[in-house]
Amino acid sequence: MSISKRAPNTIHLGGEVTIVADIPAIETITPGMLVEVHDNAGAIAYGVHDSADTPATRAVALEQIMQNKLISDTYAAGDLMRVGVMHPGSQFLAIIPSGQTITQGAVLQSNGDGKLKAVGSGFGAYVAVESVTALADSRIRVEVL
């Protein structure tokens, strides 16, 4: 008898993480996206990491566990976010865009829209723990370098 491996229903998969839970979203954000602090009319708010090929933040949108929501339930603008600042060696469930083929061990960087892609000309801050071919936006297990 074999045991079926199920997809995790959590973004943070293991390792050290610092949780921040008192800053609102500035836009719609899906758990698993890279986020960074933005200026929202003088107040700080989280938005997607929007600078492709630059050193990526290690802040990741986590699921809304206190509202009993899933990893597919998005944050709306104004919602207080639960964000994990991942430490080196931590693993989480990230998002890669449609059309990407990532092999295990590949170094990844920000795609400029909260998602990750294979390193092109920028700086890699993550390594793929598994291989994934994305026919649509897909989840992938990654480790922070």
ABEGO torsion letter per residue (X at the ends): XBBBBBBBABABAEEBBBBBAABBBABBBBBGBBBBBBBBGGBBBBBBBABBGBBBBABBBBBBAAAGBBAABBBBBGBBBBBBBBBBGBBBBBBBBBGBBBBBGBBBBBAGAGBBBBBBABBBABBBABBBBBABBBBBBBBBX
